[in-house]
Amino acid sequence: MRAHEIPAGVLPTQRGLYYGGAWHAPKAGGQAETINPTYNEAITTAPIADAADVDAAVQAAHAAFPAWAATPPVERGRYLRKAAAVLREHAKPLALLDSLNNGNPVSALAMDAGFAADCLDYFAGLATEIKGETIPMGDGNLNYTVQEPLGVIARIVAYNHPFMFAAARLAAPLAAGNTVVVKSPDQAPLSILRLAELVGDIFPPGVANFLCGGRECGDAMGRHPLVRKITLIGGVPTGKAVMKTASDNLKPVLLELGGKNALIAYPDAELDKLVNGIIAGMNFTWSGQSCGSTSRVFLHESIHDQVLEKVVKLLPERHKPGIPTDPKTTMGSLVSRAQLEKVQGYVAKGLDDGGRLVCGGKQPSDPALKDGFFYEATVFADMKPHMRLAQEEVFGPIMSVFRWSDEDTLFEQVNGVDFGLTGSIWTQNINTAHRAAKRIHTGYVWINNSSQHFMGAPFGGVKQSGIGREECFAELQEFTYTKNVNLKLA
């Protein structure tokens, strides 16, 4: 869909920054083109916030914090539920907008508004559950704790699901009584502007605030003394930069970062289900642009050749790059030229290091895709743990396949990376399943499944895959601190 073909009501009408319950032009007047990666053409412009804009937004959120924190939890929940209803009402145009701006298939993005709305509803129901405890001190003392909101929360979201992440990540801090400033990804900012148009005025002025911008904007959020916590969904280098900036004033962080996730197949795995799980786990729908993708597949030597053959045959049929806004498309484009060049570079590294290319490895030949940032679903076999493609996150549609025979060596290789976000284990033996789940060093494990998230189940990583947990009660607690109260009785 070209820019002139976009239906009315899809693009945001505002080109400003939303904070304090109103729209504001960037103080330096900055605007930047944002593109449709399908055709590498401009859609429209988006505002660029600098440090002065960040200060204005944070000051507005700080001013709104006392009244919002004092709002009864049940009432805060009603605001969240009202926002959830609006998101469900606008699910289709929101999916189309993200598809236009980040290149993901519109049919798959259709689920994003529902997931975000479910998050809002989930945390609305938990707003009254932010409870302390009483601590026995003997006669003459009453000792108890309360969980207090932190204040202004800064949330920086990723480009692969910008609308879903921005909307869903409002829920926990707002339910806990904090105010929020959200920064859009610079590659795909439009749906955050639309989100501000849809839900900004549902909340009291200053409670939910939305900025667009690049590195200067994110850095200013991390440095601002009134921001009490900063969170990020993004890559490891960005996470390290955020953490370094936040350390200047000991600001706590919540980081959901990258992954080099393993899928482990035992000899007794159900092969047809395994093949489907391998393909689904790599998230080729998003061109592999997902931190949870199981990009390292470890196949036991007894099933290796058979499973690899099935994957290579089925994959091009199931995930063929196509125009993202076509409802029949099952694999979209990469978000930018920089990401395309990164993927091409890793294919070259895989070949240089001795990997065997068995599927994909090039841009599609379809003339309709010639201007965009498309790349075929790609599989390397005969991979070894020391190879760069086996160690580094690509965030693109490249899967590496390994052959294993000894379980101790297997887990040495599986755990021998700096990441620990997700893992997928395939076996019909319950003892094997639990043993493997114990040995894999990740924050999230699927057994005979892959890729799915479940509301209420804690999502997050270990090692360089992040700090903290989301999509669960623990996320609510991330935005509170414990206050102890001791009352001396007469």
N, C-alpha and C positions, 0 to 999 in steps of 0.2 A: 504494500500500500504506500503510494507516494504521498508527499506532504499535502498536495492539493486534493487528495482523495480522502483525507481523514474526516470522518463524520462529525457533524456538529455535536458539541457536548462532551467530546473526548479530551481535547487539550484544555489545560487550565487557562482561564482568562487573565489571571494575575501574573505579573512578572516581577513581583516584589518579594520582600521578606516578611514573614508573618510572626509578629510577637506583640505581647501586650494587648491582644485582642484586636489588632489592626494591621493593615498592610503598610509597609514602608519601602520606599525606594532605597537601594544600597547607598550608603553615605558617600561613597566615592563614585557612585553611578555605574559601577561595573556590571556589564552584561556579557555573556558568552554564548556562542552558538552551541546547541546540543544536537546530535545527529541521530539519524536512523541508520544503524549499522548494516541493514539489509542492502542499502544502496549507497552508503557513505555520502549521504546528503543531509543538509541541515533541515531540521524540523521547525525550530523556532529558537528563541534565546531564553536563557535562564539567568537570574541575578547572581552576582558574585559577592558574598559577604566578606568583609575584612574584619580586622580586630575591633574597629569601632562599632561595627554592626553586631559583633558577638557581645561586646560589652552592653549595648543597648538591650539585646534580647535577654541576656543573663540578669541584668538589673530589673527588667520587667518580670522575669520569673521569680526573682528573689523577693520583689515587692508583693507578689501574689501568694507566696508560700505560706505566711502565717494563717491567712483565712482558709486556704485550701487544707492545710494540716488540721485546722479546727473543724472542718466539715465532717459531720458524722460519717463513719465508714459506710453505712448503708446508703447514704446519699451519694457518696463518691461512686459506689457501685452502680447507682442509677445513671449517672453520667456516662460511665463506661458502656453500659448496656445500650444506651441511646446511640452512642457512636457505633457500636457493633451493628445495630439495625441499619444505619445509614450505609455502612460498608457493604452489607449484603445487598442492599437495594441497587448499588452502583457497581456490582461485581464485574459485569461484562465490559463496560467502557474502561474500567480501571485495568483489566487484563489487557485490553487492546492498547492502552497507553504505554504500559510497561513493555509490551511486545514491540511496539514501534521504537522505543527508546533504548532497549537493551538487547533485542534480537532473539528473545526466547519465544517458543511457540505459544500462540494465544490460547490454544486449547488446553495446554498444561497450566498456564498462568491463571486460568479460570478458577482454580482451586485456592489461589492466594488470598483473595478477599475473605473467603469462608474461614480459612485458617486464622487469619488476623482477627476476624470477628469472634471466633471461638476463644482466642486468647483473651480478648477483652471481656467476654462473658465469664470465662474461667476465673480471672483475677477479680472481677466484680464480686463473684461469690466468695472469694477468699478475703475480701476487705475486712470482714469482722473477725478473722482468725489470726490477726497479728497480736498475739497474746504473750504476756509475760508469765511469771510464776511466783509463788510464795516460797520463801526459804525459812525453815524453822530456826529460830534463834533463842528459844527458851522463853520463859515468862518475862514480860516487861518490854519486849521488842516485837514489832511487826516489820518484817523485811520482805520486800517484793520487787520485782523487776517489771519494767514496761519497755515496749519496743517503740522507739521514736523515729519519725522520718528524718532523712538526712538534710534535705533542702533542695537545691537546684541540681538536677541530674542532666548530664550531657550524653546524648546517644548518637553515635556515628554508625551509619548502616551501609551495607554492601550493595553492589550494583546488580547482583544476580536475581534478587527479589526485593527491589527497593521499596515498593509500596507495602508488601507484606511485612518486611522487617520493621519499617518505620511505624506502621500501625500497631503491630503486635507488641513492639517493645515500648510503646506508651503505657501498656496496661499495668504491669507490676509496679513501677514507681508511682504512677498516679493513684493506684489502689492503696498504696502504703502512705499516701499523704504528701508526696513530693511534687514539685513542679518539674517540667521537662523542656529541654531544648534539643530538637532533633536536627542533625545535619544530614543532608542528602548526599549520595555518592555523586562525584562530579561527572562521571560518565553517563548517568541516567537520573537527572534531577526532576523530571517533569511530574512524575506521579506523587512526589512529596509536595509539590505545589498544589496539586489537585486534592491531596489528602487534607492540606490546610484549608482549602476552600470548603471541603465537605464537613470536617469535624472541628475546625478551629474555634468557631463561635458556639459550639455545643458547651464547651467548658468556660468557666469564668475567665476574664481577661488575664493573660500571663501564665495560665496553668499549662497550656500546651502551645509550644512555640516551634517554628520551623524555619530553618536556614538552608540556603544553597551556597556552596563554595568549595574551594579546593584546600590545599595544604595549609594556607594561612588561617583559614576559618577553623579547621580542626585543631591547629596548634594553639590558637587563641582560646578555644574552649578548654583545652587541657591546662592552660596556664592561668585561667581566670580564677582569682581567689574565692569567688562566690560559688563556683561550681564545686559541689561537695563530692561528686563521683562522676567518672567518665567511663563510658562503655564503648566497645567497638565490635563490629562484625567485619572482619577483613583479614588481610594477609599478615604473616609473621613480621615482616619488616615494618609495616605500619603499626602493628601492635607494640613492637619494641619502642618505636618513636613515641607513641602515646604514653606508654609506661614511663619512659624517660622524662617526658615533659611533666607528667603528673607528679613525679617524684620531687619536683622542685618545692612543692608545698604539701608533700605527703598525702596527695589525693588518692584514695583507693580506686581501683580499676576493676572492671568486669570485661574479660576479653574472650570472644569466640573467634579463634584464628584458624589456621590452615590444617590440612591433614594429608598424610600419605598412607591411606587406610588400606588394610589388608582384608581380603576375602580368602578364607581357608577351606578347602574342600577335602574331606576324608574319603577313603575308598568306598564307604557305604552310602554316600550321598545319593539321593534320588536325582538321576542325571538330568532329566528334562526340567525339573524344578530348579536345579542348580544352574543350568544354562540360562534360564530366564532370570535368575537372581544375579548372575554375573553381569548380564547386560543391564538390568535395572539398577544394580548397585553403582555402576559407573556414571549414572546420570547423564547419558548421552543426549537426553532430551534438552538439557541445558548446555550442550556442547562441552560437558565435563566441568562446567563452571560451578562447582559445588564443593564446599569444604568437606562434606561427608562422603564424597565419591570413593568407592573401593577400587582404587586405581592399581593396586597390586594384587594379583590373583595367584594364589598358591594351590596348584593342583597336584594331588598325590600321583606318583608315577604310574600307578595302575589304571588311572582314568584320564591321565593328562592328554594323550593324543586324541582320544575319542571326544572329550569335552571341548578341547580347543578347536577341533574340526567343526563341531556343531555351532560354536560361538561364531567362528569366522563365516560360516554359511548363513546364519540367521541375522547377524548384526546388520549387514548392509540392507537387508530387506526391512528390518524393523526401524532403523534410524538412518534415514537418507536426508541430507540437508535440503531444506526447502524454504519458501517464503514464510517467515514467522507468523504473519497475520492470516495465512490460509489455515482454516480449521483442521485440514487434513495433515498438516505438517507435523512430523514427530521429532525433528531435530532442527534447531534454529542456527543462528550465527553466533560467532564470538562478538564481544561487546565493542571492540575497537581494533584499529590496525595494530596498535602496540601488542594487544593480546594475540592477534593472529601471528605476528612476527615471533612472539615468544614461543608459541606452539611449533611453528616451523623450525625454530632453533632447537627445540627439544627433540624433534624427529631426527634432525641432523646429529645431535649428540647420541641418540639411541643407536643410530647406524654406526657412528664412529667408534662407539664402545663395544660393538659386536652383537647388538641385538638383532633379531631376525624379524623384519617387517612382514606380517602375514595378512594385514588388512588395512586399507586406507593409506594414510601417509601423504595425502596431497589435497589440494583444493578441488572441489567438484567441477566437472566439465560443463554443467548445465549453463547455457548462455544467460538464463534469467538470474543467475547468482553471480555473474562475473564482476560486478562492482562492489559486492559486499564482502564481509569478513567470515566467509564460510570455510569449514574444514571437515573432511570426512572423518567418520568414526574410525579410530586407528588402534591397532593391536600389535604389540611387539611380543615375540616369544623368545625362548632361550635366554631369559634375562638372568643377570647375576646381581647379588646385593650391592657390589661396589659401584655399579654403573650409576651415572648421574640421574638418569631417568628413573632409577629405582630408589633414589634417595630424596629428590627434590620435588616439591609440589609444582605441578604444571598449571593447574586450573584450566585445563583444556581437555579435548576428547582423546586422550592417549591412555591406553590400558597396557600394563606390563604383566606378562604371565611367566610364572616360575614353576619348576618341577621340584617336588620334594619327596623324600622317602623316610628320613629319620625325624621323629617328632621333636627331639631336643634341638637339633639343628634348625628345624622349621621355626621354632619360636625365638631362637637366637636371631634369625634373619627378620622375622616379622617385627620383633621389638627393637631391631637395630637401626631405627631411624629416630630423628629428633621430634617426631610427631606422635600423638596418641589421642586422636579424636574418636574414630569409630572403628569397628571391626565386625566381620560377618563370618559365621562358622556354619558349615554344612555337614551334617551327619545325622544318621537315624538312631545312634546310640546315645542314650541320655547321659551315661557316665562320661563318654567322650566329650559331649557337649559342655558339661559343667567343668570338666578338667580344662578344656581349651579356653572357656570363658574366664577361668581363674588365671590362666597363664598369659593371656594377651593383655598388654599394657595400654588400655584405652579407657576413655570415659563412658563409652556407649557401645554395647555389643548386641548384634542381632544373631539369633540362632535359626537357621533355615529361613532367613528373611534378609532383606537389605533395603536401605534407603528410607524406610518409613519413619516418621516421627509420631509420637503419641502424647497427647495433651496430659500433663501431669507427670510424665516421665522425665527425669532430669537429663538435659542435654548439655554437654560440655566436654572439654578434653583435659589431658595431662601433658606434661612436658611442654613443648612449644606450641601445642594446640590450644592453649588458653588457660584462663583462670576463672573459676566460678561456674555456676550452673543456671540454665534458663529453662523456660517452659514448664515450670513446676513450682511448688511451694517455696523451695529454696531461693528462687529468683525474687520472690516477694521479700524474703528476709535480707537479700542483698542490699535493699534500699532502706534498711532501718539500722539503728544502733541500740544497744542495750543500756538502759538507765536503771541503776539500782536505787531504791528508796528505802531508808531505814527510819522507822517511826518509833521513838521512845515513848512507851505508854506511861501514863501517870500512875 
